[in-house]
Amino acid sequence: MVTAAKKNKDLICNPILTFTEKDVCRYIKENEIEVNPLYEMGYRRVGCIGCPLGGRKSQVKEFKDFPKHKQAYIKAFGRMLDKRKEIGLKVGWKTGEEVFDWWIGQDAKNVEGQITMDEYIDQVLTSK
């Protein structure tokens, strides 16, 4: 449970490395540790809302629980599309909602708006 850090030779203590989920819950309760309220809502991981690493099911739940965040994503995707059009980059999606549906895997077939990194670099270089 104690290891040396590679860069600065500090010791790192990982006291709960071998804890099960039950052990963690018991430790929290016994020590009256305040936890993120999202765990009380049934979340098993806490991070960014809508993170694709959590999987589609998690994204759908998160955006249902936090509709303002869903609208913020759609608005941001819309601004992204407007900016791409403004600077002359290829745009396959028409609305922020279309990008959002693709983002959460609801419209996995619509990859028309997706481009490769090489295409993006070419477009940016030629738009300057």
C-alpha positions, 0 to 999 in steps of 0.5 A: 500500500505504500510506494515510492513516487518515481519522479521525486522519491516521495512516498505515496500511501494508498490506504484503501487500495484493497478496499471493496465498495462495501469497505469504502461505504463502511469507512465513510459511514464510520468516519462521518465523511461527507460525500458528493450528493451525486452518489446519493442520487445513484451515481457510481462515478462523478466527473463531467456531465455527459462524458462519453467515457461513462457510456451512453446509458450514463450520458442519457441519465445525466442529461435527464437529471441535469437538463440545463447541462443538456441545453448548454451542450446543444448551445455549445455545439451550435456555436461550434457549427456557426464558427466552423461555417464562419471560417469556411470549414466543412460542416456536416451537421445542421444543428447543435441538436444533431451534434448532441444526438451523435455525441450521446450515440443516439444517431451513431450513423450520422458521422457525416459531420465528423472529419479526420484530424488531417482534414481538420488541419488542412481546413484550418491551414487553408482558411488562414 
